[in-house]
Amino acid sequence: MYPKTPDGRYFLVKGQLWRCTDPSLGEAERERLVHDLMDARRAVKQAKRAADAAQLAAARARVDAAKVALGERGPVWWQDGAPDYNRRRAANTPYAQWYADLQGTGGQ
């Protein structure tokens, strides 16, 4: 698995932060939404193969809706007013020291 920030809001892939799924979602709800997301991603692939722009736009909208419902996009799921650093380089965020420690550089 990918490392998660100490507050559990993001996971790290190749130095970039990605927002985690809202932990307040129930397991059944999360599974349903992940299933919807995977179906939508398959629809994107199919639309690309068919070179159907309308179908592609609809499929991408389904992907986005599933990601928003999971809490991975759209409004943040935490309540403390902290800003969103989704899709940002960890080294350019308040998580920079945590990232440096993961890399073994200690920020040096």
GROMACS elastic network, one bead per residue, 0.5 to 0.9 nm:
[ bonds ]
;  ai    aj funct       b0    kb
    1     4     6  0.89768   500
    2    11     6  0.59554   500
    2    12     6  0.58499   500
    2    13     6  0.66201   500
    3    10     6  0.84902   500
    3    11     6  0.54981   500
    3    12     6  0.55836   500
    3    13     6  0.80742   500
    3   102     6  0.88319   500
    4     7     6  0.78678   500
    4     8     6  0.56965   500
    4     9     6  0.73284   500
    4    10     6  0.56008   500
    4    12     6  0.62636   500
    4    17     6  0.89248   500
    4    20     6  0.84301   500
    5     8     6  0.52002   500
    5     9     6  0.63684   500
    5    10     6  0.55397   500
    5    11     6  0.61392   500
    5    12     6  0.76222   500
    5    17     6  0.86812   500
    5    95     6  0.75109   500
    5    98     6  0.75967   500
    5    99     6  0.85770   500
    6     9     6  0.79395   500
    6    10     6  0.86786   500
    6    95     6  0.89594   500
    6    98     6  0.81298   500
    7    10     6  0.79028   500
    8    11     6  0.75974   500
    8    19     6  0.89315   500
    8    20     6  0.72908   500
    8    23     6  0.89281   500
    9    18     6  0.83441   500
    9    19     6  0.58613   500
    9    20     6  0.54881   500
    9    21     6  0.81322   500
    9    22     6  0.83527   500
    9    77     6  0.88494   500
    9    78     6  0.82214   500
   10    17     6  0.57323   500
   10    18     6  0.51638   500
   10    21     6  0.86824   500
   10    85     6  0.84068   500
   10    86     6  0.74416   500
   11    16     6  0.82238   500
   11    17     6  0.57409   500
   11    18     6  0.53833   500
   11    19     6  0.65154   500
   11    20     6  0.63447   500
   12    15     6  0.60403   500
   12    16     6  0.55206   500
   12    18     6  0.63092   500
   12    19     6  0.89884   500
   12    90     6  0.78186   500
   12    99     6  0.87823   500
   13    16     6  0.52816   500
   13    17     6  0.66068   500
   13    18     6  0.74705   500
   14    17     6  0.85664   500
   14    89     6  0.88014   500
   15    88     6  0.85398   500
   15    89     6  0.57542   500
   15    90     6  0.57588   500
   15    91     6  0.73961   500
   15    99     6  0.77961   500
   16    86     6  0.82191   500
   16    87     6  0.59816   500
   16    88     6  0.55297   500
   16    90     6  0.54655   500
   16    91     6  0.83802   500
   17    85     6  0.68842   500
   17    86     6  0.55864   500
   17    87     6  0.52388   500
   17    88     6  0.55602   500
   17    89     6  0.62325   500
   17    90     6  0.58412   500
   18    72     6  0.77485   500
   18    85     6  0.79546   500
   18    86     6  0.50402   500
   18    87     6  0.53993   500
   18    88     6  0.77901   500
   19    22     6  0.87537   500
   19    71     6  0.77692   500
   19    72     6  0.51102   500
   19    73     6  0.73762   500
   19    76     6  0.87994   500
   19    84     6  0.83526   500
   19    85     6  0.78845   500
   19    86     6  0.53599   500
   19    87     6  0.77418   500
   20    23     6  0.80767   500
   20    70     6  0.85116   500
   20    71     6  0.73325   500
   20    72     6  0.57871   500
   21    24     6  0.87289   500
   21    25     6  0.81627   500
   21    30     6  0.82997   500
   21    67     6  0.84797   500
   21    69     6  0.89901   500
   21    70     6  0.53395   500
   21    71     6  0.52955   500
   21    72     6  0.54059   500
   21    77     6  0.86719   500
   22    25     6  0.59309   500
   22    30     6  0.87341   500
   22    69     6  0.87735   500
   22    70     6  0.60304   500
   22    71     6  0.50098   500
   22    72     6  0.72413   500
   22    76     6  0.85642   500
   22    77     6  0.59611   500
   22    78     6  0.83037   500
   23    26     6  0.79358   500
   23    71     6  0.88147   500
   23    77     6  0.85215   500
   24    77     6  0.85030   500
   25    28     6  0.82687   500
   25    29     6  0.62614   500
   25    30     6  0.59194   500
   25    70     6  0.77958   500
   26    29     6  0.52561   500
   26    30     6  0.60728   500
   26    31     6  0.85763   500
   27    30     6  0.50974   500
   27    31     6  0.60821   500
   27    32     6  0.85759   500
   28    31     6  0.51549   500
   28    32     6  0.61717   500
   28    33     6  0.86561   500
   29    32     6  0.51129   500
   29    33     6  0.61879   500
   29    34     6  0.85902   500
   29    70     6  0.89560   500
   30    33     6  0.51506   500
   30    34     6  0.60910   500
   30    35     6  0.85357   500
   30    69     6  0.89868   500
   30    70     6  0.68783   500
   31    34     6  0.50935   500
   31    35     6  0.61090   500
   31    36     6  0.86045   500
   32    35     6  0.50775   500
   32    36     6  0.62383   500
   32    37     6  0.86563   500
   33    37     6  0.61083   500
   33    38     6  0.86318   500
   33    66     6  0.60091   500
   33    67     6  0.82070   500
   33    69     6  0.71861   500
   33    70     6  0.66132   500
   34    38     6  0.61900   500
   34    39     6  0.85896   500
   34    66     6  0.74299   500
   34    67     6  0.85631   500
   34    70     6  0.78319   500
   35    38     6  0.51774   500
   35    39     6  0.62093   500
   35    40     6  0.85956   500
   36    39     6  0.51111   500
   36    40     6  0.61357   500
   36    41     6  0.86397   500
   36    62     6  0.80956   500
   36    63     6  0.80171   500
   36    66     6  0.64660   500
   37    40     6  0.50518   500
   37    41     6  0.61578   500
   37    42     6  0.86459   500
   37    62     6  0.73761   500
   37    63     6  0.55477   500
   37    64     6  0.84054   500
   37    65     6  0.83891   500
   37    66     6  0.53393   500
   37    67     6  0.71083   500
   38    41     6  0.50356   500
   38    42     6  0.62309   500
   38    43     6  0.85945   500
   38    63     6  0.81311   500
   39    42     6  0.51470   500
   39    43     6  0.62561   500
   39    44     6  0.87987   500
   39    62     6  0.88442   500
   39    63     6  0.85061   500
   40    44     6  0.63084   500
   40    45     6  0.87754   500
   40    59     6  0.55690   500
   40    60     6  0.71671   500
   40    61     6  0.84933   500
   40    62     6  0.56061   500
   40    63     6  0.52562   500
   40    64     6  0.89653   500
   40    66     6  0.82343   500
   41    44     6  0.50160   500
   41    45     6  0.64259   500
   41    46     6  0.86983   500
   41    59     6  0.71900   500
   41    60     6  0.76410   500
   41    62     6  0.83270   500
   41    63     6  0.63200   500
   42    45     6  0.50917   500
   42    46     6  0.62048   500
   42    47     6  0.86144   500
   42    59     6  0.84699   500
   43    47     6  0.60269   500
   43    48     6  0.85187   500
   43    55     6  0.80541   500
   43    56     6  0.75513   500
   43    58     6  0.87914   500
   43    59     6  0.55387   500
   43    60     6  0.82757   500
   43    62     6  0.89164   500
   44    47     6  0.51300   500
   44    48     6  0.61619   500
   44    49     6  0.85910   500
   44    55     6  0.78180   500
   44    56     6  0.55401   500
   44    57     6  0.82430   500
   44    58     6  0.84097   500
   44    59     6  0.51550   500
   44    60     6  0.62553   500
   44    63     6  0.83708   500
   45    48     6  0.51886   500
   45    49     6  0.62254   500
   45    50     6  0.86685   500
   45    56     6  0.82411   500
   45    59     6  0.88438   500
   46    49     6  0.50621   500
   46    50     6  0.61874   500
   46    51     6  0.85095   500
   46    52     6  0.88228   500
   46    55     6  0.87013   500
   46    56     6  0.81876   500
   47    51     6  0.58965   500
   47    52     6  0.53501   500
   47    53     6  0.72492   500
   47    54     6  0.83495   500
   47    55     6  0.55332   500
   47    57     6  0.86759   500
   47    59     6  0.76194   500
   48    52     6  0.65337   500
   48    53     6  0.78465   500
   48    55     6  0.85013   500
   48    56     6  0.64611   500
   49    52     6  0.79236   500
   50    53     6  0.87330   500
   50    55     6  0.87882   500
   51    55     6  0.85763   500
   51    56     6  0.79996   500
   52    55     6  0.53462   500
   52    56     6  0.60680   500
   52    57     6  0.87050   500
   53    57     6  0.61407   500
   53    58     6  0.86262   500
   54    57     6  0.51796   500
   54    58     6  0.62752   500
   54    59     6  0.86119   500
   55    58     6  0.51596   500
   55    59     6  0.61034   500
   55    60     6  0.85846   500
   56    59     6  0.50776   500
   56    60     6  0.60682   500
   56    61     6  0.85057   500
   57    60     6  0.51674   500
   57    61     6  0.61630   500
   57    62     6  0.87163   500
   58    61     6  0.50665   500
   58    62     6  0.63612   500
   58    63     6  0.88218   500
   59    62     6  0.50314   500
   59    63     6  0.63626   500
   59    64     6  0.87265   500
   60    64     6  0.62205   500
   60    65     6  0.85869   500
   61    64     6  0.50606   500
   61    65     6  0.61138   500
   61    66     6  0.86418   500
   62    65     6  0.50291   500
   62    66     6  0.61802   500
   62    67     6  0.85745   500
   63    66     6  0.52550   500
   63    67     6  0.62010   500
   63    68     6  0.86514   500
   64    67     6  0.50611   500
   64    68     6  0.61025   500
   64    69     6  0.85459   500
   64    73     6  0.76166   500
   64    74     6  0.89907   500
   65    68     6  0.51331   500
   65    69     6  0.61265   500
   65    70     6  0.86014   500
   65    73     6  0.87287   500
   66    69     6  0.50394   500
   66    70     6  0.61527   500
   66    71     6  0.86426   500
   66    72     6  0.87528   500
   66    73     6  0.89662   500
   67    70     6  0.50650   500
   67    71     6  0.62815   500
   67    72     6  0.52142   500
   67    73     6  0.56002   500
   67    74     6  0.81306   500
   68    71     6  0.50171   500
   68    72     6  0.57527   500
   68    74     6  0.52912   500
   68    75     6  0.77200   500
   69    72     6  0.76297   500
   69    73     6  0.79809   500
   69    74     6  0.84709   500
   70    73     6  0.76824   500
   71    74     6  0.68439   500
   71    75     6  0.72580   500
   71    76     6  0.65867   500
   71    77     6  0.60918   500
   72    75     6  0.86612   500
   72    76     6  0.78996   500
   72    77     6  0.86327   500
   72    86     6  0.83591   500
   73    76     6  0.73831   500
   73    86     6  0.81028   500
   74    77     6  0.89731   500
   75    78     6  0.89970   500
   75    84     6  0.87607   500
   76    79     6  0.79038   500
   76    81     6  0.89665   500
   76    82     6  0.88666   500
   76    83     6  0.82727   500
   76    84     6  0.68697   500
   78    81     6  0.74049   500
   78    82     6  0.77726   500
   79    82     6  0.77895   500
   85    88     6  0.55525   500
   85    89     6  0.83905   500
   85    90     6  0.83091   500
   85    93     6  0.71000   500
   85    94     6  0.89646   500
   86    89     6  0.87861   500
   87    90     6  0.88081   500
   88    91     6  0.85056   500
   88    92     6  0.72645   500
   88    93     6  0.74569   500
   89    92     6  0.55113   500
   89    93     6  0.70041   500
   89    96     6  0.87308   500
   90    93     6  0.53712   500
   90    94     6  0.77586   500
   90    95     6  0.57839   500
   90    96     6  0.55204   500
   90    97     6  0.89125   500
   90    98     6  0.85883   500
   90    99     6  0.63176   500
   90   100     6  0.89663   500
   91    94     6  0.79576   500
   91    95     6  0.68205   500
   91    97     6  0.76484   500
   91    98     6  0.88526   500
   91    99     6  0.65118   500
   91   100     6  0.74601   500
   92    95     6  0.77568   500
   92    96     6  0.62023   500
   93    96     6  0.55487   500
   93    97     6  0.89634   500
   94    97     6  0.74261   500
   94    98     6  0.84996   500
   95    98     6  0.52666   500
   95    99     6  0.61336   500
   95   100     6  0.86362   500
   96    99     6  0.50194   500
   96   100     6  0.60497   500
   96   101     6  0.85419   500
   96   107     6  0.76774   500
   97   101     6  0.60652   500
   97   102     6  0.85480   500
   97   106     6  0.68464   500
   97   107     6  0.58850   500
   98   101     6  0.51155   500
   98   102     6  0.62957   500
   98   103     6  0.87566   500
   98   106     6  0.82629   500
   98   107     6  0.86619   500
   99   102     6  0.50254   500
   99   103     6  0.62983   500
   99   104     6  0.86592   500
   99   105     6  0.88887   500
   99   106     6  0.84325   500
   99   107     6  0.82709   500
  100   103     6  0.50096   500
  100   104     6  0.61870   500
  100   105     6  0.53084   500
  100   106     6  0.50068   500
  100   108     6  0.79248   500
  101   105     6  0.59154   500
  101   107     6  0.68455   500
  102   105     6  0.77086   500
  102   106     6  0.79563   500
  103   106     6  0.74988   500
  103   107     6  0.88320   500
  104   107     6  0.83090   500
  105   108     6  0.55416   500
